[in-house]
Amino acid sequence: MPRPRTHLLVLLAAICVAEPFTTPNGSDNEVLKHTEASLTKSQNLEIENAIGNFSRTEQGGGPAATPAASFNTTSTPAPAPTPTPQCPGNQVVLVGSEGCGCPVGMVNVAGENCTCPVGYTLQQAAGCLDVDECKGEGPGPCSLHADCTNTPGSYLCKCVRGYLMGAGGCQDIDECALAEVTGLQACGSGADCRNTLGSFSCFCPVGYVMALDGHSCVDVDECSFEEQCHRELGNVCVNNPGSFVCQCQPGFRAEVPACIDVDECKETPDVCAGQGVCENTFGSYKCVCQRGYRGNGTYCEDENECASGRHGCDTNARCGNIIGSYFCQCYQGFNGDGLSCFDVDECALSNGHCEHNCTNEPGGYSCHCGIGYQLAQDGHNCSDVDECVVQNGTCEQVCTNTQGSFLCSCRPGYQLHIDRHSCVDIDECKLQNGGCSHTCTNTPGGHTCSCPAPLLLHADNTSCVNVTSCDFRRGGCDHVCTVRAEGLLYCSCSAGWQLGKDLRSCLDVNECGDFTNGGCEQLCQNHPGGFNCSCGEGYVARTDDPTRCQPVCDPPCQNYGACVAPHSCDCPAGYPGPGCSAMCSPPCAHGGTCMRWDMCLCPPGWTGTGCHTAVCELPCANGGRCVRPETCHCPSDYTGPQCLSPLCTPACQNGGRCVDVNKCTCVVGWQGARCQIEPVQCQKPCKNGGVCVGLNRCRCASDFTGSLCETAVTTPCVPPCHHGATCSPHNKCTCPEGTAGIRCERLTCPVVTTVVSMARAVRKGVRESYVDRCGPLGVQLCTKYRINQARVYLQAYRVGYRVQCPEKNGR
């Protein structure tokens, strides 16, 4: 705490008396501390000087005489020796005197013994030695904040810099207060001085830094390093002494000391229409499509996650797209939520309803049958397999099917081999010569009996008989039997056959076996007694010569092409396609017709190679591409038939017009990147305490409404008012004349009862049920008591009317 000004003046006066005040850069104040030791030492010096002066006066006569150590002794004879006196204690005989005294440096204080003065200590032969009072730890004889310096017989205390010696020791100097009183300047301009023990410090306020001299303050240019203004987004930072300000662009709000981004998404929640979601950005915002949709944020359409693959369905699940999302459903044979599906073991329950064997598979199962059975069409039951149908069941001759298997057997003349499949021929000739009378020849599965010439085999095919006529079995000939002149039989064969070596049997002639191939151009097929010519694959027989072949081309050769090999046409130039058709590469698209080699006849609106180039009579601008006749595909920043209209994403709002890519021109008053910031401007002032909060938009008090708060809020009365009464504030009814009550439910007209006859009542009831006027009796019916026509016939007018009689007014 700074000292009061009066104390500082006293302190300043003390400094001026002691010695001149110096700044912290000057020498420190020094104070000589005189102790009792220094006084004693002065007395000893005075005694010693007195003794010395006394001796010198006797020997030399006056103060100007030569010192005792150098006076002349040649002119005066030496005195007679005197006896040495006996000195008490530790006193000694003084030199040149008969008296006793203390040695030099020692004093006698009311006693016989001599001691060392204060500040000295006795050291035997060395005599009195100076005591170093400053030696040792701690501050020593001096107080805190003081330096101790030893002197002969005493010491000096000197305060350190920043302190001044006072009655209680060294006290701190308040340099800041002292400078303020004296007019001196402890710290430079702009700096604050703070006193500390033994010194002071200079501090700079916020927005300043200490200069190199350590005393002055220099302004900090916050704009050279601060980032709160977001200058990279167009905002401007302006440096001020000790501070700075931000000049913010549209899309930011100035809040000291920074430019705070305006969150258009919070201030205008409906800025993005449809399925767009607003995302705030620095200085602006953007609209993006919410999850499940795709587009530029302004226009969003459903995204088919199933088609794009951006879904989380399991590989064993079906993905189904819905508007804005998708669903997953596990395939049959799998269980789960669609995101994770696991296989169901159908075989674990009732063997999967399989008749024989059940095998579980991923997502399903399959039934299998045992050997000899096959799966029925229902996929569960098993039916017997007829193994004999396929390759005769591997049986060489006869196969007999059984349930689940089959059996092999052999024809007569064979016996089943041990392998149960093949058949072994039985040699019947080994048993009784096969029943033949002459020669038995074994054949596969049987045997034949033969007879030597000229015998022929009898009809029993076992015995031989002599034949002399062609009538009996054609004389043993296969084909033709002829009796020659000599009575011998002669056998001959039909065309295509030749006589065998036995001169009876006929053997087929293989016409295809010679080099002529039977006269066939390609294939010759021999058959008993003849042959046929045929053609290889890709050829057919010529109609004019069945022995010759011609190639077949499919498709047929067109455009005067010739089929020179199977499915190979020799085509004229310009028709290299299949069947000598015209071929265009790339193929003609969009309904174009290939006319010749790479020549397409394109429909209107298409041109170029293969009719792949669309024609737009009005060219596409700004990088747009003509993708269909008269249709441009524009880049993301443009739209329109020719891509001439720029796009702003998000779209300009509140009547703003997009004049360039992402640049809106706002109508008068509106601001912001998308004209989303509403001006606070009302052309007509708000009434009844309303406050203008937007463009011609007033925020009204609770009791008023309307665009200018001009209409008072009327709250219906509950219960409602009757008889045309008006509902006033505070749920009160203002009753018209002739009514009374809280809700004006009572009529105040006087009650008059008029009894009329039944017949008259009926007549009046019919008339007065429709009108409300003064009747012939001069009365006016109260509306509340009007009766309708239907009730007239029941009990009307029996009790009479309640009527209100107006004043006559001279009538």
Number of C-alpha atoms within 10 A of each C-alpha: 5 11 10 9 12 9 10 17 14 11 15 16 12 16 17 11 9 12 11 11 16 11 14 16 8 9 11 19 19 15 12 10 12 11 13 14 16 18 13 18 21 13 13 19 14 12 13 16 12 12 16 15 17 14 18 21 17 10 17 15 12 13 11 9 15 15 15 15 7 8 12 11 9 7 6 7 7 8 6 6 6 7 7 10 11 11 16 12 11 14 20 16 16 15 13 12 10 12 14 17 21 22 20 14 17 21 22 17 10 7 10 14 16 19 21 23 26 18 22 21 15 15 10 8 6 7 15 19 17 17 18 16 18 20 13 8 6 10 14 15 15 20 18 14 21 22 16 18 15 15 14 14 21 23 21 19 24 22 24 20 19 21 22 22 23 12 6 7 15 21 20 18 21 21 23 22 20 20 15 11 13 10 9 13 14 23 21 18 12 18 22 17 20 17 17 14 12 18 16 17 16 19 19 21 13 10 16 20 18 19 14 9 9 14 20 20 23 17 19 19 17 19 19 9 8 13 13 16 28 21 17 8 13 13 18 17 23 13 16 14 12 16 16 19 20 23 16 23 20 16 23 23 17 16 13 12 13 21 25 19 21 21 20 24 19 12 11 12 12 13 23 23 16 14 22 25 20 24 15 16 14 13 23 20 21 21 24 22 22 18 13 19 21 18 16 16 23 20 19 20 18 18 21 21 20 19 11 8 10 11 18 16 22 19 13 23 23 17 24 16 18 14 11 17 16 17 18 22 20 23 20 13 18 20 17 16 15 21 18 17 21 18 18 17 18 19 19 11 8 9 16 20 15 21 17 16 17 20 16 18 14 12 18 17 17 16 21 20 19 14 10 17 19 17 20 14 9 8 14 18 18 21 16 18 19 20 21 19 12 9 10 17 20 18 21 18 16 17 21 16 18 14 11 15 16 18 16 22 19 21 13 10 16 18 16 18 14 9 8 15 18 18 22 15 18 18 18 19 19 11 9 10 18 19 17 21 16 14 17 20 16 17 14 11 17 16 19 16 22 20 20 12 11 13 16 21 21 18 11 9 15 19 18 22 14 14 19 15 16 18 10 13 15 17 23 24 23 19 15 17 20 16 14 9 7 6 10 11 20 16 22 19 21 14 10 16 19 16 19 15 9 10 15 21 18 22 17 18 18 18 21 20 12 9 8 11 17 20 16 19 16 15 18 20 16 18 14 11 17 16 17 16 20 19 20 12 9 14 18 16 18 13 10 7 8 15 19 19 21 17 19 19 19 13 13 17 22 19 14 13 19 17 21 15 14 15 17 20 25 17 21 14 11 16 22 18 16 18 23 24 22 21 21 20 12 13 17 22 19 16 13 19 19 20 16 17 16 17 22 25 19 21 13 13 15 22 18 14 18 22 23 18 18 20 19 19 11 12 15 20 20 15 13 20 18 21 16 15 15 16 21 24 19 22 15 14 16 21 18 15 18 22 23 15 18 19 23 21 22 23 24 23 21 15 15 19 18 20 15 14 14 16 19 23 19 22 13 10 13 21 19 21 23 29 23 21 21 14 17 15 15 16 9 12 16 21 20 16 15 20 18 21 16 16 15 16 22 24 19 22 15 10 13 19 19 15 16 22 23 15 14 13 14 14 12 16 16 11 11 15 22 20 18 12 19 18 20 14 14 10 16 18 24 19 21 13 12 13 18 18 14 14 22 22 16 15 17 13 15 12 13 13 12 12 12 15 10 15 10 10 20 20 11 17 21 17 14 19 15 12 12 13 12 15 13 7 7 13 16 16 18 17 13 11 10 17 17 15 17 11 14 19 14 10 12 19 23 14 11 15 19 19 20 20 17 12 9 7 5 4 5
